[in-house]
Amino acid sequence: MMAGKTISRRTVLTALAGAGAAALIGCDPRGSRQPGTATTIPDPLLVEVDDGLGVLRGGERLTIPRAVASADGRVIYATAPDGAGTAFWQIDTATGRTSTRVALPGQWLPQAVSADGTRVALTTTAENATSGRPDGRDVTPVLIADVTGIQHRFELRGNFVPEAFTEDLVGLFVLEWLPARAPDRYRVRVVDLATRAPGPLSTRDKSPVPPGAEEEMRGDGRHAVLAPNRTTLYTLYTHQPDHRHTRDLISGRPGNVHAFVHTLNLVERWAYCVDLPHPFGEESASGHALAIGPNGDRLHVVDVTSGSVAEISTEELTVRRTATLAPGTGAGHAVAGRDRLFVGVGTTVRVVDVEGLGLVTGWSVREPVTGLVLSPDGGRLYVGQTDAVSWHDPETGEEFGRAEVPGLTAVHGLAGHA
């Protein structure tokens, strides 16, 4: 995940508050720390702040501009301008250890990390698969690196944005934006890192996609989650007027879907879209959220504007059932536990029973919700808010604690654990 849609160009690593942050991240000697004692947060959190990707550990608050984290939050890859080149390194969020800095020729920004956390794709512009439409261009430089240095460097003819790696690390999934100079739609392709050639994915039955049958999407990539076993990436797309899936293009069936979950198999390189029923996709993309259960057997999609909830079987890749909650106003957020689905909208957190998809309870927080995260043991629900994060009893909503985090804009997930 990237730290926001635009990444700060600041060249230093800045701790927001608390002691020890410089030691934790191997801070550039030009970095600064604000004195004072910060509230201790029970679990390390990966957050977004005004100036980049943030990590909250205990009483430490730190920001890493120009950074991207692995899906499990265990490692962060960071870059900083270094003369005509770029310094590149990895941070272990559990221990605070940093790798030796590698010098990369030219200016680069990290964009996508492999599921196992060992490789990263870098480009020269700050974009990712859910950050919106890129500027027009004819050529996209791409660099693949790990802690030892550059593994691949090449240029793709066209307008591409890295999304994910294949499990075997020999391919890179990308979004190809069309037309390259004035993009208004995109398709998912896979680049063979040996030949550096982009090509189509397979269908769910592992058949090659025929020429002309690749899906071209015009909507918004709202949110992506990686399956717990790291083999499948699920991305929620909304606002797809007159969209036709590959299966529709092959069969000749008409298509007109407004929202779906794009399922990308990182092992077998196939893609499949699970259509969402009305009214998903009819309202603002920001009101939609996606959450995967800890066992990876089901996905939940919520549209807080209409109050709609859908449960998707990840084995069958179908919508099993839907339910309707009270509608809300504002951005939607969701996180799933073993038996509860937590939905945030406005200043309200709703608790939904996973088995019945019915509302169990709900409570209010002080400011609008900017993210929901469950602790590893399920005993604390973290709620991101404006410039703060609070943690609560998931059953009753009782506030256990609250920490001020200046500049906090979103709470993404757990950081690594020692």
C-alpha positions in Angstrom: 0.0 0.0 0.0 1.2 3.5 -0.7 1.2 6.2 1.9 -1.4 8.3 0.3 -2.2 9.5 -3.2 0.7 12.0 -3.1 3.9 11.5 -1.4 5.9 14.3 0.2 9.1 15.2 -1.5 10.8 16.0 1.9 14.2 14.3 2.1 14.4 13.6 5.8 12.7 11.2 8.1 10.7 13.0 10.7 9.6 11.7 14.1 6.3 13.3 15.1 6.7 12.9 18.8 8.3 10.8 21.5 11.8 9.5 22.2 13.6 6.7 20.4 12.1 7.2 16.9 15.5 7.9 15.2 16.9 4.7 16.5 13.9 2.8 15.4 14.1 3.7 11.7 17.7 4.4 11.2 16.9 8.1 10.8 18.8 10.4 8.5 20.9 12.6 10.8 19.0 15.6 9.5 15.8 14.2 10.9 14.1 15.9 13.9 12.1 14.8 16.9 9.7 16.8 19.0 10.3 16.5 22.7 7.6 15.2 25.1 6.0 12.0 26.2 3.5 10.3 24.0 0.7 8.0 25.1 1.6 4.4 24.7 -0.3 2.5 22.1 -0.7 -1.2 22.9 -0.1 -2.5 19.3 2.1 -1.1 16.5 0.1 0.5 13.8 0.7 1.5 10.2 -0.9 4.8 9.5 -1.0 7.6 6.9 0.0 11.1 8.0 0.3 14.4 6.1 3.9 13.8 5.2 3.9 10.1 4.3 3.7 6.7 5.8 3.7 6.5 9.6 4.4 3.9 12.2 3.1 4.2 15.8 4.9 1.9 18.2 4.3 2.3 21.9 5.0 6.0 22.6 7.0 6.5 19.4 5.6 8.4 16.5 7.5 8.5 13.2 6.9 9.4 9.6 8.7 8.0 6.5 8.1 10.1 3.4 8.5 8.3 0.0 7.7 4.9 1.4 5.6 1.8 0.8 4.8 -1.0 3.2 4.3 -4.7 2.6 0.7 -6.0 2.9 1.3 -7.4 6.4 3.0 -4.3 7.6 6.2 -6.1 8.5 8.6 -4.2 6.3 8.7 -0.7 4.8 10.8 0.3 1.8 11.9 3.9 1.7 13.8 6.2 -0.6 15.4 9.6 -0.3 17.1 11.8 -2.9 20.9 11.5 -2.8 22.4 13.9 -5.2 21.6 12.8 -8.8 20.6 9.4 -7.4 18.3 7.8 -4.8 19.1 6.1 -1.5 17.0 3.0 -1.0 16.6 0.9 2.1 14.3 -1.5 4.0 12.9 -1.0 7.5 11.9 -3.9 9.7 8.9 -2.5 11.6 9.1 -5.2 14.3 12.7 -4.6 15.3 13.4 -1.1 13.9 16.5 -2.5 12.1 17.3 -1.0 8.7 19.1 -2.6 5.8 22.3 -1.1 4.3 21.3 1.8 2.1 21.7 1.1 -1.6 22.4 3.8 -4.2 20.1 3.8 -7.2 21.0 5.8 -10.3 18.3 8.4 -11.0 15.2 9.5 -9.1 12.9 6.7 -7.9 9.8 6.2 -5.7 8.7 2.8 -4.3 5.2 1.7 -5.5 4.5 -2.0 -4.9 5.9 -4.7 -2.6 5.8 -8.4 -3.3 3.5 -10.5 -1.1 6.5 -12.0 0.7 8.0 -8.5 1.4 11.3 -9.2 -0.4 11.0 -7.2 -3.7 9.7 -3.7 -4.5 8.8 -2.1 -7.8 9.8 1.6 -8.2 8.9 4.2 -10.8 9.8 7.8 -11.3 6.4 9.2 -10.3 4.2 8.9 -7.2 1.3 6.6 -8.3 -0.3 3.4 -7.2 -3.2 1.2 -8.3 -5.8 3.0 -6.1 -4.6 6.5 -6.4 -6.5 7.6 -9.5 -5.6 8.5 -13.0 -1.9 9.1 -13.8 -0.6 11.9 -16.0 -0.2 11.1 -19.7 3.1 9.6 -20.9 4.5 7.4 -23.6 7.1 5.5 -21.6 7.2 4.2 -18.0 10.6 3.5 -16.5 10.5 0.6 -13.9 13.1 -0.6 -11.5 12.8 -3.8 -9.4 15.0 -4.0 -6.3 15.6 -5.8 -3.1 17.9 -5.1 -0.1 21.0 -6.1 -2.2 20.3 -3.7 -5.0 18.8 -3.6 -8.5 17.4 -6.8 -9.9 15.7 -5.5 -13.1 15.6 -2.1 -14.9 13.5 -1.5 -18.0 11.2 0.9 -19.8 7.6 -0.1 -20.8 6.3 1.5 -23.9 3.1 3.1 -22.6 1.5 4.4 -19.4 1.8 1.7 -16.7 1.4 1.6 -12.9 2.8 -1.4 -10.9 0.2 -3.2 -8.8 1.6 -6.5 -7.5 4.2 -9.3 -8.1 3.5 -12.8 -9.1 4.2 -15.3 -6.2 7.3 -16.6 -7.9 8.6 -13.1 -8.4 9.2 -13.5 -12.1 6.3 -11.4 -13.1 4.9 -7.9 -12.3 1.2 -7.1 -12.5 0.6 -3.6 -13.8 -2.3 -1.3 -14.8 -1.9 -0.2 -18.3 -3.7 3.2 -18.8 -5.2 3.9 -22.2 -4.6 6.0 -24.3 -1.2 6.5 -22.9 -1.0 10.3 -23.4 -4.6 11.0 -22.3 -5.7 8.1 -20.1 -9.3 7.5 -19.4 -9.4 3.7 -18.9 -7.1 0.9 -17.9 -6.5 -2.9 -18.0 -4.6 -5.3 -15.9 -1.6 -7.0 -17.5 1.4 -9.0 -16.4 5.0 -8.2 -17.3 7.4 -11.1 -17.7 10.5 -9.7 -15.9 12.9 -11.9 -18.0 11.6 -10.7 -21.4 10.2 -7.3 -20.1 7.1 -7.8 -22.2 3.6 -7.1 -20.9 0.9 -9.5 -21.8 -2.7 -10.5 -20.9 -3.8 -12.5 -17.9 -5.5 -15.9 -18.1 -9.2 -16.5 -17.4 -10.3 -18.3 -14.3 -10.1 -21.7 -16.1 -6.5 -20.8 -16.9 -7.2 -20.3 -20.6 -5.4 -17.4 -22.4 -7.5 -14.3 -22.9 -8.2 -14.0 -26.7 -7.1 -10.8 -28.4 -9.6 -8.0 -27.9 -11.1 -9.6 -24.8 -9.1 -7.9 -22.1 -11.3 -5.9 -19.8 -10.8 -2.1 -19.9 -12.0 -0.3 -16.8 -13.0 3.3 -16.3 -13.9 3.3 -12.6 -12.2 3.9 -9.3 -10.0 1.4 -7.6 -11.2 2.1 -4.1 -9.5 -0.5 -1.9 -7.3 -3.6 -2.1 -6.7 -6.4 0.4 -4.4 -9.4 0.2 -5.6 -12.9 1.2 -4.1 -14.2 4.5 -2.3 -16.9 2.5 -0.8 -14.2 0.2 -1.9 -15.9 -3.0 -4.8 -13.6 -4.1 -5.3 -9.9 -4.3 -8.8 -8.5 -4.1 -9.5 -5.0 -5.3 -12.9 -3.2 -5.1 -13.8 -1.2 -8.1 -16.7 1.2 -8.4 -18.4 3.4 -11.0 -18.1 1.1 -14.0 -20.7 2.5 -16.5 -21.3 0.0 -19.4 -18.4 -2.1 -18.2 -18.0 -5.6 -19.8 -15.9 -8.3 -18.2 -13.6 -10.6 -20.1 -16.2 -13.4 -19.8 -18.8 -11.0 -21.4 -16.5 -10.0 -24.2 -15.7 -13.6 -25.0 -19.3 -14.7 -24.9 -20.7 -11.6 -26.6 -23.0 -10.9 -23.6 -23.9 -7.3 -22.8 -22.4 -5.9 -19.7 -23.4 -3.0 -17.4 -22.0 -3.2 -13.9 -21.3 -0.4 -11.5 -19.1 -2.2 -8.9 -17.2 -5.4 -8.6 -14.3 -7.1 -6.8 -11.4 -7.8 -9.1 -9.8 -11.1 -8.0 -6.2 -11.5 -9.0 -4.5 -14.9 -8.5 -0.8 -14.2 -7.9 0.1 -17.9 -8.4 -1.7 -18.9 -11.5 -2.0 -15.4 -13.0 -5.7 -15.4 -13.7 -8.2 -12.7 -12.9 -12.0 -12.9 -12.2 -14.5 -10.2 -11.3 -17.3 -10.8 -8.8 -20.1 -8.5 -9.7 -21.8 -6.6 -6.9 -25.6 -6.0 -7.0 -27.4 -2.7 -7.0 -27.0 -0.3 -5.4 -23.2 -0.9 -5.0 -21.3 1.6 -7.1 -24.2 3.9 -7.6 -23.0 6.4 -4.9 -19.6 7.9 -4.0 -16.6 5.6 -4.2 -15.4 6.8 -0.9 -18.4 5.3 0.8 -17.4 1.8 -0.2 -15.0 -0.4 1.8 -13.7 -4.0 1.6 -12.7 -6.3 4.4 -11.4 -9.9 4.5 -12.0 -12.4 7.3 -9.0 -13.7 9.2 -9.5 -17.2 7.6 -9.7 -15.7 4.2 -12.9 -17.6 3.4 -15.1 -14.6 2.9 -15.0 -11.0 1.9 -17.3 -8.3 3.0 -18.1 -5.2 0.9 -20.0 -2.3 2.4 -21.5 0.8 0.9 -22.3 3.1 3.9 -24.2 5.6 1.8 -26.9 3.1 1.0 -26.3 0.9 4.0 -25.6 -2.2 1.8 -23.5 -5.1 3.0 -22.5 -8.0 0.7 -20.7 -11.3 1.6 -18.5 -12.9 -1.0 -17.3 -16.5 -0.9 -13.6 -16.5 -1.8 -13.8 -20.1 -2.8 -16.9 -19.8 -5.0 -16.2 -16.2 -6.1 -19.9 -15.4 -5.8 -22.0 -13.1 -3.7 -23.6 -15.4 -1.1 -26.0 -12.9 0.5 -26.6 -9.2 1.2 -28.1 -7.1 4.0 -29.0 -3.5 4.6 -28.0 -1.3 7.5 -29.1 2.2 8.2 -27.5 4.6 5.6 -24.8 7.0 6.6 -22.8 10.0 5.2 -19.1 10.1 4.7 -16.2 7.8 3.9 -16.7 4.1 4.7 -14.3 1.9 6.6 -14.5 -1.8 7.5 -12.5 -4.5 9.3 -13.5 -8.2 9.8 -12.9 -10.4 12.9 -13.8 -14.0 13.3 -17.5 -13.4 14.2 -17.9 -9.6 13.8 -17.7 -7.1 11.0 -17.0 -3.5 12.1 -18.1 -0.7 9.9 -17.2 3.0 10.4 -19.0 6.0 8.9 -19.0 9.5 10.1 -18.6 9.4 13.9 -20.2 6.0 14.2 -18.9 2.5 14.5 -21.3 -0.3 13.8 -20.9 -3.9 14.8 -22.4 -6.6 12.5 -22.8 -10.3 13.2 -20.9 -12.1 10.5 -23.2 -15.2 10.6 -26.5 -13.3 10.3 -25.3 -10.0 8.8 -27.4 -8.2 11.3 -26.6 -5.2 13.4 -25.4 -6.1 16.9 -24.6 -2.8 18.4 -22.9 0.5 17.6 -21.3 3.5 19.3 -20.0 7.0 18.6 -16.5 8.4 18.6 -15.3 12.0 18.9 -14.4 12.7 15.3 -15.1 11.1 11.9 -13.6 7.7 11.5 -10.5 7.4 9.2 -9.8 3.7 9.6 -10.5 0.6 11.7 -8.0 -2.0 12.8 -8.4 -5.1 15.1 -5.6 -6.1 17.5 -4.0 -9.5 16.8 -6.0 -11.1 19.7 -9.2 -9.4 18.7 -9.4 -7.7 22.1 -9.0 -4.1 20.9 -10.5 -2.1 18.0 -8.4 0.8 16.9 -10.3 3.7 15.4 -8.5 6.4 13.4 -9.9 9.9 13.8 -8.8 13.4 13.0 -5.2 13.8 14.4 -5.8 10.9 16.9 -6.3 7.2 17.3 -8.4 5.6 20.0 -8.8 1.9 21.0 -12.0 0.3 22.3 -13.6 -2.8 23.6 -15.0 -4.4 20.4 -18.0 -5.7 22.3 -19.1 -2.6 24.1 -17.3 0.3 22.5 -15.7 1.4 25.8 -12.7 3.6 25.1 -9.6 2.0 26.6 -7.2 4.8 25.5 -6.5 7.6 23.1 -3.4 9.0 21.6 -3.0 12.3 19.8 -1.2 11.9 16.4 -0.8 15.3 14.7 -1.3 15.0 11.0 -3.0 11.6 11.1 -5.2 11.1 8.0 -5.8 7.3 8.0 -5.1 4.1 9.9 -4.2 1.3 7.5 -3.4 -1.8 9.6 -1.0 -3.4 12.0 2.7 -2.9 11.7 5.1 -5.8 12.3 5.3 -7.7 15.7 8.5 -8.7 17.4 
